[in-house]
């Protein structure tokens, strides 16, 4: 009985640990287009747009230079400093 309980507890702990590790996956790098979509989508949701208004806003926003510059700035990682020699 004790052996069964110990084995069951070990199996549950191992399963829970692997499930938590799977959820903590690192965020993937977004492309410029994905960043633009994100910026525009946040703007549309902030204005509570829905349906055709949302689609029109997204279309206009994605074509605008402001969304492109904001998204490209967000997608660029800070440059690494040169290694000291």
N, C-alpha and C positions, 0 to 999 in steps of 0.2 A: 504494500500500500504506500509506504513512504517513498519507495523507488519510483512508483508511478507518478506520485505527486511532484517529485523532484524533476522527473523527465518532462512532465507537462509544463511546469513552471519555466524550465529551461527553453522549451520549444516556443512558448509564448513570448518570452523575453527576446529570443533571437528573431522572431517574426516581427515584433514591434520595433526592434532596433533597425531592421532592414527597411521597414516601411517609412520610418522617420528619415533615414538616410536618403531614400528615393525622393522625398519631398524637398529636401534641402539642395536640390540640384542648382548649379550656378545659372544665372540669367544669361541667355545667349545674346550675342551682339546683333543689333538690328541694322538693317540696310538703310540707306538714305530715304528710300521710298517708305519704308515702314515707320521711320521716325517722323516723316511728314504726315503720314496717316494718323499717327498718335497725337501730334500737335494739333492737327485740324479737328480730330475727333474730340479732344478735350475741350476745344473752343466751342464746338457744337453742343456738347453736353452741358457746358457752363451756361449756354443760352437756352437750354432746355428745348432744342429743336427736335422735331420728329417728322417722319415721312418725307414728303417732297421738299419741305424746307431744309431738312437735314441733308438730303442729297444735293440740293442746289448749293448749300453752304460748303459742303465738302468739295464739290467740283470747283467752286470758285477759290476756295482756300488752297487746294492742291495746286492750282495754276498760279497762285500768287507768289511773288518773290519773297515775301515775308516768311511764309511757311517753309520755303526752300532754305532760306538762310538760317532760320531757327533750327530746322531739322539737321542741316549739315553741321552746324556748330555743336549740336547735341551728339552727333555721331562720331565726331572727331575726338579721339582719346588724347589726353595730354602727352606731349612729346617727352620721351625719356631723355634724361640728362646724359651726356657722354660719360663713359666710364673713365675713372681716374687712372692714369698710367704711372 
